[in-house]
Amino acid sequence: MATLREILEQGVLMGLGALSLTRETAQNLVEEMVKRGQAQREEASEMIEQLVKRGEKERNALRRLIREEVQEVFRELQLPTHADIKALERKLDAILQKLEAPSQG
């Protein structure tokens, strides 16, 4: 099952065509530009790489923004973190060990 972060990322990425630019889409765009005379064939592979890199950069920036926003919402809601839960588990384990230990005395 997808995490909340994955669902948010997918939803935003689907809504933003520039961010979901794939290599295939970039190739199609550049080929169309070459056909129309808007770009030279020699420039095509460089343009494709630039478009793909820009798409990756935009996706990474969006992921960082989403991550920061989700973390802020979690802080505002005062939800326990993974580390908080692990600390509680360690405390409970220590208490259980004391309770289960044979009584001395």
Steps between C-alpha positions, in 0.01 A plus 500: 500500500628847411607738772339839547812663358493280189132573440554875535801493269319299234197727511702815464723354230203384296358849512820663380590386151842669495604310807397164363708544186644164401790435265254369239286813525808720478617310189158544338498873578848553360430289189193712435709816539756364250221418252366854529846647458501643851809299594796341323542123492848542656345676799234234559683268740631791706152651519353167609760467777433857615125441508537173692744656749269794552206267558704306757610821669142627517374167638770497767419857600131414520573187707704709745220755526236231555718326759554827688131586493393153618756514781367841604144366508615205712673739740191718523284196572758384753504151352765266638800436278650164422778581748240583770329165448830311507595674828168395651555143384841493669348632825222241487751223433703610803188505720394155377844359570484633858152355549594163356829470691489263795451686823811527716456522861 
